[in-house]
Amino acid sequence: MQSLPIPNQCPRRIVTGHDDDGRSIVLKNSPIDPTPTEGFQAKVAVLWKTDEFPVDNDRQDAVTDVQHWPLVPENGVAIRVVDFPPNTSTVMHRTISLDYGILMAGEIDLYVDTQLRQLNKHSLIYSSNLAANWTSKSST
């Protein structure tokens, strides 16, 4: 997997909403630079994060630009891009969330308690309260 940031490769976030007359508009349209995470060799770009669920669709400030922990909002939802540099690994950890993953490029190994699965480009994963270790097998 190519490590971010690469020119023109940072994830780009487009957020829509409504103006005062109720017309649909684009509120945000910008790249999000991944930031290093404490305790992991990966970088994370938070594309969308709320502090409530369900979200009040009439609130334009429901989406935050904050790029910080906690990784999982206590009462909200988040979507993020995680960049694993070449030949790196995470520690075994357990999530406390419902997660969906899409491997955009490269190869990564998923280690769960007693199994190994090799994922490659366009692999999708759904997990809930997963105990796992991720190892990037890509050279770029």
MOSUL-V216243 format. One record per backbone hydrogen bond with DSSP energy under -1.0 kcal/mol. NH is the residue of the N-H (numbers start at 1). CO is the residue of the C=O. Records with the same first field share a line. If there is no record, write none. Layout:
NH=CO  CO
//
This chain:
3=140
9=6
13=30
15=28
17=25
19=23
22=19
25=17
27=15
28=15
30=13
32=11
35=44
37=42
40=37
43=83
44=35
45=81
47=79
48=79
50=77
59=56
64=49
79=48
81=45
83=43
90=134
93=132
95=130
99=127
101=125
103=123
108=119
109=135
110=117
111=133
112=115
117=110
119=108
122=103
123=120
125=101
127=99
129=97
132=93
133=111
135=109
136=88
137=107
//
